[in-house]
Every structure is written in C-alpha cells, then in structure tokens.
Amino acid sequence: MTAIGGGDMGDVVNLNKYRKQRQRLGEAKLAAENRVKFGRDKFERASARAEQERQAEDLDNKRLDGMRPDDKRSD
C-alpha cells in the first residue's frame, strides 16, 4: 500500500502509550537514584545510630560543670 505522495506510510503509534512508558522509565530512574542516595540497610542504620549515641555520651562526659546547655544558670 502506498501513500498519496508515493512513499510508504509508517506504523501507527499510540502516543499515550509512549508517554506513559517514558514516564515509567523516568520514575524508575528517580527511584534508583533515591535508593542509592537514601537507602541504607539495617546494619548501617544501627551502627550509625550507635555511633551518634556514643558521640553524644562522650560529649556529655566532657562537660565541666555537669549542666546541660539548655539549663538556666543561676549566677
């Protein structure tokens, strides 16, 4: 079958299908980036939490007068 101009016609493309496929690929790419950026396994979260608690306790142990920074001083 030939077109009026003498050339062959291309395949019919469903633009909604193409748009949705492109959107899904974009969302999958974003999800992969977020997994790399924010994703940590349970061991990493636990070790980071333990390290943060250890640092906070170490800082509290170095206080000279035993007062917390949010306590009111009565000088």
PyMOL commands that set and color helices and strands:
alter all, ss='L'
color gray80, all
select helices_A, chain A and resi 15-38+42-61
alter helices_A, ss='H'
color red, helices_A
deselect
rebuild
show_as cartoon
